[in-house]
């Protein structure tokens, strides 16, 4: 049996303190080929905006990069980590490097090994390909991958390829020693509570952290203290940060938001103002993620914002049929008019030429 790879202590400190981790999009040209210059510019943006790291090869990067006919998984992972290392040197700080890991066990082990070889710190483990597997089989799968790379668990909502996983699953998942965090993204308060309670009762709340992926309730997750009885006494659980597709845009504002939430927990920020901001962010997210059409236009919605800011030349996805839904463009115009303070257009405009160079 392989010895589990441990997470770098510097990275673990950043992870546990709580950070903004954008889910990295894929920059394509009009021929739907990788645009390396614009891909690097996006990575530089996230690093300089104050993100604590990036997640690459995840849903927002488009799962189709794994298709052998596309062949972009390794090139995209390599490009991202090369750019992150350059940024780390310039910023004099260590950033988290999270790689998406997907598929059945054989595929997941290959992807985890590739990520580890390239220098990624953890694998965000999607279980979407194992829809029919029993929960005990899922745990076996997770343990196998954890022998290769530290695990960032992932509760993905069924609407975009996930499956329902109950409290018992998460309680057993937390027995895996090389689990370092869980991204909770079922878009469901009951299921979110299942994960928080499992962590509290596992006794691992001081070493495993929760990151919100609930794009419909970002601020609510970050503001809430979940309290549960356990064999260790009453335990308070908090989401320390977020790993979000929504944070792939307006990242500078996301960093400021998380700083405000942390100040609020420390008694130095206005919770009522943050709750008002919560509603604004959820309204914006509903539009960008295309909640009205079952999230069909979520990736093009993010691309449209990045196109307007100058990062991307177009909204192109690997699937030529993946486009904005009817009425989504008009809704994007609406939220931009309504919430201009949520954007970081001025910050982007100041630095974009250099990031693109």
N, C-alpha and C positions, 0 to 999 in steps of 0.2 A: 504493500500500500504506500502511495506517495505521501510525503509529509506536506501538510497544508502550507501554502505560501502565506507569510504574514504581511499585513499591511504596514507600510512605512509609518513610523510613529509620528512624523511631521504631518502626514496626510490624515492620520486618525485624529489628531488634534483639531485640524480644520473641519473635518467631518463632524466631530462631536460638538464643536462650538456652534456650528450651523452656518450654511453657506448657500448662495445662489448657484445652482448648477443648471445651465441651459441645456436642453436637448438639441443637439446640433443639426441644423438643416443641411441639405445637399444642394450645392450651387451647380446648376447645369447651364450649358449654352443652348442655342436654338436647335442644335442637333441632338439634344438630350445626352450630351457627353459631359464629363466632369470638367468644370471650369476651375482649375487649380488656383488661379489668382484670386478669384472671388471667394473660393472656399477658405483660403488662408486669411483673407480679409475678415471674414466672419469670426474665425477663431481668435484673431487679434482683437477684434471688437469685444468679445466676451471677456477675454483676459484683462483688457485695459478698463473695461466698464466696472470691474471689481468682483466679477464672478469668482467663486472659490474653486471652480473647475469646470469641465465640460463632460457631457455624455455623448458618445459617438456610436453610430451603428445601431441606433434605437429607432422607435417608430417615426420620429420626426426626420431622421436621416433617410427614411424609406427602407423597409425591410427587403425590397426588391434588389438592393445592392448585392444580396447574396446569390441571386440568380446567376448561374454559370454563364449565361448569355450576356449578362451585364458586367460581372466580374469586378465590382468596385469595393467589396468589403475590405480587402487588404490595402489597396491604394488609399482609400479614405481614412482608415485607421492610421496608416503610416503618415499621411500628410498632416493629420491633426496633431499627432504626438510630436512631430518635428517642429511644428509651429508653436505648440505649447512650450516646448523646451526653450525655444528662442525667447518667448515671452517671459518665461521664468527667469532667464538670465538677465533680461532687461529690467524686470520688476523686482528682482532679488527676493522672490518668494516661491514656495512650492505649491503647485496647483494640483487638484484632484483630476485624475484621468480615468474616466469610467467608460467601459466598452460594453455595448449591448451583446448579449449572448443568447442565441435562439436555437430552435430546432429540437429534434430528438437527441438522445444522449450522445450518440456518436458525433453528430454535428456540433452539439453544444461543447463537447470536450475539445474538438478541433478549434472552435472559435475561442474558447477560453485559453487554450495553449497559445494561439496566435496573439491574443491580447496580452498575455503574460510576457511572451517573448518580446513584444514591441515596447513593453514598459508601462502598461496600464495597471492601475492600482486595484481595481475591482471589476467584477462583471455584473452588469444589471441583467438578471436572469429572467427571461420571458418564458412562461410555460404555455403560451398560446398554441404551440404545435402539438401539445399533449392533451387535447380536449377529452379523449376517451379514457385516459389513464386513471387508475385508482389513486387515491391520495397517498397510499403507502408507496406506490410506484413513483409518484412525484417526489416524495421525500428521498427515495433511493437515488433518483436522478439528481436532485439537488446536492446530496452528499457527494456524489461522484464529481460534480463540477467544482464543489468546494475544495476538493483535493488538489485542484489546479490553480484556482484564483480565489481571493476573498469574494464573498457573495454580497451583492446588493439585491435583496429580495425585491420582487415586483408584483404587486397586486394590480393587474391591468383590468380595466372595465371590459365586460363582454361585448359592448358595442363596437370595439375596435380590435377584437380578436382575443380577449382574455377569457377567463372562466371564473365562476364563483368558487371561492375557497373559504371554508368556514373556520371558526375559531380553533377547532381541533388541529386543522392543518397548520395554522400559524404557530400554535403552541409547540407542535412537534418540530416545525421548521427551525424554531429558535433554540432547539437542542443541538443544532449543527454548529460546531465550535467556530468555524470560519465565516459565519455570518457577521457582517459589520453594520449593516443598515437595511432598512426596508423602505422602498418607495410605495406609498399607499395611494393607489389611483383607481379605486372602484367607482368613483363618482356616486358614492352611496354612504350615508352617515352610519347606518347599521353595520355595514361591512367594515367601515373605517374603525368603529368601536371594537370590533372583533380583534383587529390587529393590535390596537392599543392595549386591550385587556390581556391579550396573549403575552405581550412584552412585559407588562406589569407582573403577571403571575409567573413568568419564566425566571425572574430574579436577575435578568441580564440588562436591566434598564440603564445601568451605568456604563455598559460597553457597547450596546447596540442602540442605534438611533433611528428615529422615524423621520422620513422626508416626505413632504406632501407632493403628491402628483395629482391631487384633486383640483384640476384647473377651474372647476366650478365653485370652489370654496377655499381658495388659497389663503386668504387672510383669516378666515374662520379657523382653519386648521392650525395656523401659526399662532393665533391668539389664545387658543383653548388649552387649559390644563386639565388633562384627563386623570381622574383619581380613582384608584381601585384598591380593595383590600387584597393582601397576598400573605404568603407564609413569612414574608420578610417585613410585615407591617404594611401600613397604607402607603401606596406608591403613586407618585405623580408622574405622568407621562406627558411630554411635550414634543411637538414637531419642531426640530431645531432649524430646519431649512427646507428647501424644495428642489426637486429635480423635475423640471417642467418644460413642456413644449411651449407654453405661453411665455416663458422667460427667454425663449429664443428671439423675441423682439422686445424692444424697450428695456433692455437689460440693465442699463444704468438706473432706471427708475425702480426696477426690481431690487437692486442692491440697496437703494435708499429705503425702500419699503421694509426689507428684512431688518435693516439697522433700526428703523423705528419700532418694529415689533419687539426686538430685543431690548430696546430702551423701555418700552412699555412693561415688559416682564420685570424689569429692574426698578419700576416705579417712576420712570422719567419721561414718559410720553403719553399723549392723550389717546385713550382707548376709543373714545367716541369718534374722533377724527378717523382713526384706522378702520372702524366699522363702517363709516360712510364710504371710505375708499374701497372697502370690500365689495360693496354693491356695484361701484363703478367698474371695478376690475372684472367682476362676474358678468356684467352686461357686455363688456368688451370681449371677454372670452367666448361668450355665447355666439358672437358674430364671427370672430376669427376662427373658432373651431367648428363653426357651422352646426351648432346644436339643433337648429330647426330641421336639418336634413340628416339627422343621425350621424353627424360628424364627417359626412362625405367630403366636404371641402376644407377640412382642417389644415392640411399641409399647404394647399394653394392659398388659403387665407393668410397664413404666416408669410408665405412667399410674397404675397402682394404688399405687405408692409415693408418687407426687406427690399422689394423692387422700388417702392416709392422713396425709400431712404438712399438708394443707390448701390446697395450691396449686390443685388441680382439684376440681370438684364431682363428677366421675364419670370413668369410663375411656373415655368416648365417643371413637370414631374417625370419620372421614368415611365410611368403609365400615361400615354398620350390622352387618355380619356379622363384622367384625374384633373378636374378643373373646379373653379368656383361654382357653387350651386346657384340656381336662379334667385336673384334678389340679394345675393351675398355681397356683391360689390357695392350696391347702394347702402347696405347696412354698415359696411366698413366706412364709407363716407360719413355716415351718421355718427358712429362712435368717435371718429377723429374730430368731427365738429364739436361733439358734446364733451369730450374729455381730452382736450389738447395737453393738459398737464400730465397725462399718463405716458406721453411719448418722450423720447429722448432725442428728437430730431436735431436739436442744436448741438448736442454732444457728438452725434454721428457726423454732422456736417463739418465740425471743427477738425476731425481726425480722418475722415474717409479717404482722402487722397493718399495720405501716408499708409493707411492700412492696405490700400489697393496697389501700392508700389512694389 
